[in-house]
Amino acid sequence: MLVLDTVNKTTIWGGSRLQKFGADPLNTRVGSLYTVAGGVDLSCTVLNGENIGLALSEVYAADPARFGCPEFPVFPLLIGLVDASADLSIQVHPDDDYARARLSAPFGKSEAWVFLAPPASGSIVCGCTAKDADELREKVAQGQVETVLGRLPVRADDYVFVAPGTLHALTAGCLVYEIQQSTDVTFRFYDYDRRDEKGQARPLQVEEALSVVDVHKTARALPYEWERDYEEAYFGTRRTRVCGPFANERDVFVCATLLSGSLTAEGMFLTPGMSAIVLPHETAGFQGQAEVMLAWPNGGGAK
């Protein structure tokens, strides 16, 4: 078992709600709290055992088979909690083929959200109402992007899977558990003409976004039921309660992220926002009780 430290990310749309999950108590603009990250440029630190003090990326690279993932050259998942105190920029992600061919990246990006708190408006940006790519490009040229943004009604405890090629954005009020492929291939399409603290417009990648967006793609919001596996091509998740030891019976690692309660194991005290990686067929000797999100990789993106 590997117990992980978290990584704070400050954003212009972040807030203070992640402080109850262990985010910096002096930072009121934490947008993302990464609780499982093992990329080269973004990695959590291992807090226990023989690998204490090492980056998860290092531990994984030394022996992917230990994690049950010899087919993945880099750690395959990125998991975090997201606090949207304001609307996020409109984004789109490329698929694996585009990322590998054009960006030399190991994966494209698909992602999923479990809504711990819903958007204040009752909906997020998802999809596009333009009839085709030409109309979307025309709206960009006319400065009328907002007229063709799709909306998806979302409630607390809903689950939304976002496939590559889908225009999307969380909106103000959302607090989510987020799981995605372990990559940062994101094209920012529109940002409401906002400025950063220096008065500068944040960079956009409009042409790149237009090259990968599918105006017909959208998503569904599904009630996220307890004790049920939600399986996608690249990952699966389950919301459950851990009361005592947890046995991972899978052939791949499982990430356990605490949402409430507390657990102890191997002299470590785990609080909300923290995660532990339970290796294949390992039993983690937890004590205590906690509500957790479980997540594991699937082989859909391996190559």
C-alpha positions in Angstrom: 0.0 0.0 0.0 1.2 3.5 -0.9 -0.2 6.4 1.1 0.0 9.7 -0.9 0.4 13.4 -0.1 -1.7 15.8 -2.0 -0.8 18.6 -4.5 -2.6 22.0 -4.4 -3.2 23.9 -7.7 -4.2 27.6 -7.5 -6.5 28.8 -10.2 -8.4 32.0 -11.0 -11.7 30.1 -10.5 -10.7 28.2 -7.4 -12.1 28.6 -3.9 -11.7 27.6 -0.2 -14.0 24.5 0.0 -11.1 22.1 -0.6 -9.6 23.2 2.7 -11.8 20.6 4.4 -10.1 18.0 2.3 -6.6 19.1 3.3 -5.9 21.9 0.9 -3.7 24.8 2.0 -5.7 26.7 4.7 -4.2 30.0 3.7 -5.0 29.7 0.0 -8.5 30.7 -1.0 -8.0 30.0 -4.7 -7.3 26.3 -4.7 -9.1 25.0 -7.8 -7.8 21.4 -7.8 -6.4 19.2 -5.1 -4.6 16.3 -6.8 -4.9 13.3 -4.6 -3.5 10.6 -7.0 -1.0 11.9 -9.5 1.9 10.0 -11.0 2.9 12.0 -14.1 6.4 13.3 -14.9 5.4 17.0 -14.4 2.8 16.4 -11.7 3.3 13.7 -9.0 2.2 13.0 -5.5 4.8 12.0 -2.9 4.7 8.6 -1.1 4.3 9.0 2.7 5.0 5.5 3.9 7.0 2.3 3.7 10.2 1.7 1.7 9.3 4.3 -0.9 8.7 7.1 1.6 9.7 10.5 0.1 9.7 9.3 -3.5 7.4 10.7 -6.2 4.7 8.2 -7.3 6.0 8.7 -10.8 9.4 7.3 -9.8 7.9 4.3 -7.9 5.7 3.4 -10.8 8.4 3.8 -13.5 10.6 1.4 -11.5 8.1 -1.4 -11.8 4.8 -1.0 -13.6 4.1 -4.7 -13.2 3.9 -4.2 -9.4 0.8 -2.1 -10.1 -0.6 -4.6 -12.5 -0.1 -2.3 -15.4 2.9 -3.4 -17.5 1.2 -2.2 -20.6 1.1 1.4 -19.5 4.5 3.3 -19.8 3.4 6.0 -17.4 1.0 6.0 -14.4 -2.4 5.9 -16.1 -4.7 7.8 -13.8 -5.0 11.4 -12.5 -7.5 11.9 -9.7 -8.4 15.1 -7.8 -11.1 17.1 -6.1 -12.2 20.3 -7.9 -13.8 23.4 -6.4 -15.3 25.8 -9.0 -16.1 29.1 -7.3 -16.5 30.5 -10.8 -17.1 29.1 -14.3 -14.2 27.2 -15.8 -12.9 27.9 -19.3 -14.6 25.9 -22.1 -12.3 23.1 -23.1 -12.0 20.1 -25.3 -9.6 17.1 -25.2 -8.1 15.1 -28.0 -8.3 11.3 -28.2 -5.4 8.9 -27.9 -4.6 8.8 -31.7 -4.4 12.6 -32.0 -2.3 12.9 -28.8 0.2 10.3 -29.9 0.4 11.5 -33.5 0.5 15.2 -32.9 1.6 15.8 -29.4 3.9 12.9 -28.6 1.7 12.3 -25.5 1.0 8.8 -24.2 -2.8 9.4 -23.9 -5.5 11.7 -25.0 -8.0 12.6 -22.3 -11.3 11.2 -21.2 -12.6 12.2 -17.8 -15.5 11.7 -15.4 -17.0 13.7 -12.5 -19.0 12.7 -9.5 -20.7 15.9 -8.2 -20.3 16.3 -4.5 -22.1 19.7 -4.8 -24.1 20.8 -7.9 -23.6 23.9 -10.1 -25.3 27.0 -8.8 -27.1 27.5 -12.1 -28.2 23.9 -12.2 -26.2 23.0 -15.3 -22.7 22.7 -16.7 -21.4 23.4 -20.2 -21.5 20.2 -22.2 -21.7 19.8 -26.0 -22.5 22.3 -28.7 -25.7 23.4 -30.5 -24.0 24.3 -33.8 -25.2 22.1 -36.6 -21.7 21.4 -37.9 -18.0 22.5 -37.6 -18.5 25.3 -40.2 -21.2 26.9 -38.1 -19.0 26.6 -35.0 -16.1 28.2 -36.7 -18.4 31.0 -37.9 -19.6 31.7 -34.4 -16.0 32.0 -33.2 -15.2 34.5 -35.9 -18.3 36.5 -35.0 -17.5 36.5 -31.2 -20.7 34.5 -30.5 -19.3 31.4 -29.0 -21.7 31.5 -26.0 -24.7 31.3 -28.3 -23.8 27.7 -29.3 -22.7 26.2 -26.0 -24.7 23.2 -24.9 -26.0 22.9 -21.3 -26.4 19.8 -19.2 -28.6 19.8 -16.1 -26.7 18.3 -13.1 -27.6 17.6 -9.5 -25.7 16.5 -6.5 -24.5 12.9 -6.6 -24.7 12.8 -10.4 -22.0 11.1 -12.6 -20.9 12.6 -15.9 -18.4 10.9 -18.3 -16.8 13.3 -20.8 -15.4 11.7 -24.0 -12.6 13.3 -26.0 -13.9 15.7 -28.6 -16.7 17.1 -26.3 -16.8 20.8 -25.5 -17.3 21.0 -21.7 -16.7 23.1 -18.6 -17.7 23.0 -15.0 -19.6 26.0 -13.8 -19.7 28.0 -10.6 -20.7 26.1 -7.5 -19.5 22.6 -8.7 -17.5 20.5 -6.2 -16.5 17.3 -7.9 -14.4 14.2 -7.6 -12.6 14.0 -10.9 -10.9 11.1 -12.6 -9.1 11.3 -15.9 -6.4 9.8 -18.0 -3.0 10.9 -16.8 -2.2 13.7 -19.2 -2.5 17.4 -19.5 -3.6 17.6 -23.2 -6.2 20.2 -23.0 -7.2 22.8 -25.6 -8.8 25.9 -24.1 -11.5 27.0 -26.5 -13.2 30.0 -24.7 -12.6 31.8 -21.5 -15.4 34.5 -21.3 -12.7 37.2 -22.1 -11.4 36.9 -18.5 -8.1 38.4 -17.3 -5.6 37.0 -14.8 -4.3 38.9 -11.8 -1.9 40.8 -14.1 -4.6 41.9 -16.5 -3.6 39.4 -19.2 -6.0 37.3 -21.1 -5.3 33.6 -20.6 -4.0 31.9 -23.7 -6.5 30.0 -25.9 -5.9 27.1 -28.4 -8.8 27.8 -30.6 -7.5 26.2 -33.8 -6.3 23.1 -32.0 -9.7 22.9 -30.3 -11.6 23.2 -33.6 -9.4 20.5 -35.1 -10.6 17.9 -32.5 -14.1 19.0 -31.4 -17.1 17.0 -32.5 -20.1 19.2 -32.4 -22.4 16.2 -32.1 -20.8 14.9 -28.9 -22.3 15.5 -25.5 -22.8 13.6 -22.3 -25.4 12.3 -19.9 -25.8 13.0 -16.2 -26.6 9.7 -14.3 -27.4 9.2 -10.6 -24.2 7.8 -9.0 -25.3 4.9 -6.9 -23.4 3.6 -3.9 -21.8 0.1 -4.2 -22.0 0.0 -8.0 -19.1 -0.2 -10.4 -19.1 2.5 -13.1 -16.9 1.2 -15.9 -15.4 3.2 -18.8 -12.9 2.1 -21.4 -10.0 3.7 -19.4 -11.0 3.5 -15.8 -13.7 2.4 -13.3 -15.0 3.9 -10.1 -17.2 2.9 -7.1 -18.5 4.9 -4.1 -18.4 2.8 -1.0 -17.7 2.7 2.8 -14.6 1.1 4.2 -14.9 -0.3 7.7 -11.7 -2.1 8.6 -9.4 -4.0 6.2 -9.8 -3.6 2.5 -8.9 -6.4 0.1 -8.1 -5.5 -3.5 -9.1 -8.6 -5.5 -8.3 -7.0 -8.8 -5.3 -7.7 -11.0 -4.6 -3.9 -11.1 -4.1 -1.3 -8.4 -7.1 0.4 -6.7 -7.0 4.0 -5.5 -9.0 4.7 -2.3 -9.8 8.4 -1.9 -11.4 9.5 1.4 -14.4 11.8 1.2 -15.3 11.7 4.9 -14.3 9.8 8.0 -10.8 8.7 8.8 -8.7 5.6 8.5 -5.4 4.4 10.0 -2.9 1.9 8.5 0.8 1.2 8.9 1.1 4.0 11.4 -0.5 6.5 8.9 -3.6 8.6 9.6 -5.7 9.2 6.5 -8.1 12.1 6.5 -10.6 13.4 3.8 -8.8 14.3 0.6 -6.0 11.8 1.0 -5.6 8.6 -1.0 -4.0 5.3 -0.7 -3.0 2.9 -3.6 -3.8 -0.7 -2.8 -1.7 -2.9 -5.0 -3.1 -6.0 -6.9 -4.4 -8.7 -4.5 -3.1 -6.8 -1.5 -5.1 -6.3 1.7 -4.8 -2.9 3.3 -5.1 -3.2 7.1 -7.3 -0.2 7.6 -8.8 0.6 10.9 -11.7 3.1 11.3 -14.5 4.0 9.0 -14.6 6.3 5.9 -16.6 7.1 2.8 -14.3 6.5 -0.1 -14.2 6.7 -3.9 -12.4 3.7 -5.3 -10.8 3.9 -8.8 -8.8 1.6 -11.0 -7.4 1.6 -14.5 -8.9 -0.3 -17.5 -6.9 -1.4 -20.5 -8.8 0.7 -23.2 -6.0 3.2 -23.6 -3.0 0.9 -23.4 -0.7 0.6 -26.4 
